[in-house]
Amino acid sequence: MEEFFAKFRNSKKEENRNNKVWLVPSNINRFDLKGCFNEFREVYWAQYFKFQTGDTIYIYSASPECYIKYKAEVIGHDMPFDTKIERQRKYMKDPKIFNKYVIHNRFALLKLVDACRSDCLSYASLTEHGLKFAPRGANKLSGELLKYIETDF
């Protein structure tokens, strides 16, 4: 019964907030996000920031690619480790990293919305529209930069 009320409280909180738009980095040298999205159309993302269900996440592929590759929607947040997450282990380049995420025990479930269809969202073009530095963690997006990114999706 407590679980029901916890979900109810969380849904009420979500109704009272505006959804946020985030830019988060992904490292192809650590995780094969493309392979994971191709197989599952979603990814369990280690959550270190205050993502909420309904938020939009733009995923920036770090060096050597250096451009925004994906748009995703948060369909679950503040989730503890679940055995379903094990299916992603095969996409980790180093199993020790996966074990660190398991110990962290807080995940967001991201559903793939779209993949970038051009090279317009490169680091160079993003800096021309307001990006101050390559993302090293999650950053909230707004203003000109957000409008520019949205035109490509």
Summary of the structure (lengths in Angstrom):
residues: 153
radius of gyration: 15.9
end to end distance: 41.2
largest distance: 51.9
contacts: 415
relative contact order: 0.20
helix: 36%
strand: 29%
